[in-house]
Amino acid sequence: MIRLHEGPQLVLHDDVLASVSEHPEIDLAAAKQQTLSYQVLQAHNHSGDMENLQIRFDEMGVYDNTYVGILQTAVASGLQKFPMPTVFTNCHNCLAAVGGTINTDVHKYAETACHKFGGIFVPPHEAVIHQYMREMLIKSSDMAIVSDSHTRYGTQGSVSIGEGGPELAKAMIGKLYEIRYPKVIAVLLHGSPKPWVGPMDVALTLIGATFKNKFVKNAVLEFIGPGVHSMSMDFRNGIDTMTTESACLSSIWETDDVVKEYFEIHKRPQDYKKMQPGDAALYDAVVEIDLDTVEPMIALPYHPSNAFPLREVIAEPEKYAKWVEEQAVKTFENTPDIHPNLEEKIVPWADTAHALSDAFPVDRRIRVDQAAIAGCAAGSFENIYAVEQVAHESKQALGQFAFNVYPASQPIMVELNRIGAMNELLIHGVRVKTAFCGPCFGASDCPENNAFSIRHSTRNFPNREGSKPGQGQVASAALMDSRSIAATAFNGGLLTSAEEMKDIFENIQYPKYEFDERIYENIVYNGYGKAEPETEIQYGPAIKDWPEMVALTDNLLLQVASVIRDDVTTTDELIPSGETASYRSNPYKISEFTLQRKDPQYVPNAKAAQAFEKARLAGDTETARKFYSVLHAVGVQADDPEVLSQLMKSTGLGSVLYAKRPGDGSAREYAASCQKVLGGLANICIDYATKRYRSNCVNWGMLPFTYPDENIDLSVGEYVWLPGIRQAVADGATEVAASVISADGTKAREMKLELKDVTESEKKILLAGSMINSYREDMGL
């Protein structure tokens, strides 16, 4: 089904996999340049050095969970007008359901900003960010940057990247995006998917094989081979969006007549370009997938990489329910009273139940409580049409089963309505809603306590569906393709594979999609190239600026605020998704939610340390002395008035977070900026789960330390003493001497921390204390 080929590999004629040793006649340097990735990156690189790239993007996108902080950062850094088409969508907080006027205040802020700086404003309920980018902006062979980790427009021939807010702010003020040339890994596709197999099934197959072993981490995935041409554009987009969950950097696909038709449908034929790798292309590794062997899959809680054949889970429900409960013990280690019980979901079929397929058992199945299909991964025309066909052909009503569907854009909604599919869904009991990302990040459709939800959305991280363990709540979400979700929904809510309704899928004839551009023309404000600098930006009372941030001091004394020993810590755990998004226009308010669901003691611990830094900055020597007093363990006598006076000038105080591999998942900068607002000045980890989270830490002036031993001897309440840290950063030191002081200040031990791969521009930001400070220095402010 799927095979991983490590090390350099050649792909010949866009089809045949060959080892390098078999073809000594091939110039490998030239073959590297035959990949699509190389060609696009080279065309956008302004460094003159293909190993150290400086990229200028063609388009940019931000949305209402992120754009306030990004724009305020850019304005503080010198923004005059947007240098490229810049889209502001409102697809996360569009319900305006939490926080009073906060959300609509934010939307008006963005609308006026688009007038002032020349942006494109997409009102609430019109489109999710990625669907609008695909439909209206992305061109073959270009590059876009968007403030969301699921930025994947590879199917159109684009290498696009999801990043944290500061990287977007850089692009807004005309700065280049710096990155080392990434690994390029081919995804070589053969065959064609079975009619009952959907894009999520292919995606979960890929993610399950590559995430945990880091096979594609921070690489560009290049989808090539004859199998590409067997799939529709909606099918390709559904796979492409989910590649984020493999931890890759970006993606690109070869293009063909299917892509050409997509551009023609969307009235942009001039933006299409045929793209195909050369006859001998060299890749850093290859993932080979036989599409015709892919079967319906399920990603069990609490990560998309927990991918299993759905057939196996249906056949052995007790085994997999117990497996999920074992995962929950690890996941909810800091909230031990949480005990999801999936075994109670296993029920016997009623006497009237019958086998839908001889290959599947009928005696006991998992009863599902809820289903949702939404967002950039699932809200496509074909996905939803397939659901309608199951509803129509099964001739079953939903009854009390909760099933919500969100088309990804109003043009998709209109077309489903035009052909009658929307009415059919509504008649059968499906709740159809407007374009919204809520089910993906916990801002809607939160199931009841101990519920089991199946979703075609991007993630099933713990509590991402909206539950709050701190209040004794838990729910569990699994990822499945829309086709199997529909089969389940219209089979009484009992977990069912689309394969069990194969006759329906074999007979589906997807209608030709028609795109009506008037939908956007009549409501979207397109101000690109028409900046109105006289416009006053409209601020609501909850929109607050970033706090002042001080430059890196000569020395640092940091207290450990949290130690997280999970193998991976997601950005959802660092800063929860869901209703907290309403407060992202206020850095002080949103920071109160930091690690709320993972370690509720983090915020009070960080604030306690920050209080001493505030005392230092205010000249309150007596208060600061209490924090400095632990330095006695390393021979620094803070009780000496002269020593204390020097410490007040030279030694910053704050907190530090330890997690093994933090930052998997979302690009949201708040995972880092909230720590900084609370006085966090460093992270220590084995390695960073994603490049974007590490970048967020650096851009907010937090030192990105690594420590390779996972058995690190570090506890909450201890102190990390970093003498001479400013000089070490300035000198480009890759190893830093530190001392760990016990919480009571009575003893100390030595520790060597790594400070790897810090670029010159990152060094400048760290020394300045934040990206904002660094760019203000450039402007002489």
Number of C-alpha atoms within 10 A of each C-alpha: 12 18 14 14 17 13 12 18 20 27 25 16 14 19 15 12 18 15 14 16 11 9 12 9 8 15 11 18 10 13 18 21 18 19 27 26 27 18 15 18 22 19 13 19 19 17 14 10 12 16 11 15 21 22 20 21 23 19 21 27 25 23 24 25 26 22 26 24 25 23 20 19 25 24 16 17 23 19 19 15 23 22 20 19 20 27 27 24 31 30 27 31 27 24 17 17 15 15 14 11 14 21 27 21 19 27 28 17 19 28 21 19 25 27 24 21 24 26 29 22 26 25 20 21 22 26 28 27 31 25 23 22 23 19 20 14 18 26 24 26 25 21 24 25 26 27 28 24 24 26 29 32 29 30 28 31 29 26 29 27 25 25 25 29 30 26 25 25 26 21 24 27 19 17 15 19 17 18 14 13 17 21 18 28 28 31 25 25 23 20 17 18 21 17 17 23 26 26 27 30 30 26 26 30 26 25 25 19 20 20 20 16 10 14 21 26 23 20 22 26 30 27 28 25 26 14 19 24 20 16 16 13 18 19 21 25 23 28 22 27 27 28 25 27 25 28 25 25 27 29 29 30 28 25 24 18 12 16 23 19 15 21 23 15 17 16 15 17 15 11 16 22 19 14 18 19 25 18 16 24 24 30 25 18 22 27 22 21 22 17 21 16 15 21 23 26 27 28 28 26 26 21 19 25 25 21 23 19 17 22 21 14 21 21 18 14 20 18 13 19 20 14 14 19 17 13 13 21 16 13 19 20 15 17 17 13 13 20 18 22 18 23 17 12 20 17 14 14 16 10 7 5 12 11 11 16 13 8 11 16 15 17 14 19 22 26 23 25 20 23 29 26 32 28 29 32 28 31 28 24 21 21 24 25 23 22 25 24 22 23 26 18 13 15 11 15 18 18 13 11 17 19 24 18 26 26 30 31 27 20 22 24 23 17 18 24 13 12 13 13 21 20 16 18 23 13 14 17 19 25 15 17 14 21 29 30 27 26 28 28 26 23 25 18 19 20 21 16 14 19 21 23 25 29 29 29 28 28 26 27 23 26 24 25 27 26 22 17 21 16 10 13 18 25 26 28 26 24 31 31 31 32 32 30 27 29 24 21 29 25 18 19 24 22 23 29 30 27 24 20 20 17 13 18 21 11 10 14 10 12 11 10 15 14 17 16 14 10 14 18 10 8 12 15 19 19 20 20 14 15 18 16 14 9 13 12 16 15 15 17 11 20 20 17 15 17 10 11 17 14 17 24 19 19 20 24 27 28 30 28 26 24 19 20 17 15 14 18 21 23 24 25 25 23 27 27 24 23 19 20 23 28 22 26 28 18 22 17 16 20 24 20 20 26 22 20 22 25 20 16 15 24 20 13 18 25 20 17 24 22 17 24 24 17 17 22 15 10 14 14 18 13 15 23 21 12 22 22 16 25 22 16 18 17 9 15 16 22 16 10 12 10 12 21 15 11 21 21 14 16 22 23 27 28 30 27 22 24 22 25 22 28 28 24 26 26 26 25 27 30 26 30 29 25 29 27 24 25 25 29 29 24 23 24 25 20 19 23 24 21 20 26 27 21 23 26 28 26 28 29 32 27 25 25 22 22 19 13 10 13 10 14 9 16 17 19 19 20 28 25 25 21 19 17 22 19 15 18 22 13 10 15 15 14 16 17 15 20 21 25 26 20 16 12 18 12 15 21 13 13 16 13 20 19 19 13 12 17 13 11 12 20 19 20 23 28 24 22 25 27 28 27 26 23 21 15 12 11 10 7 10
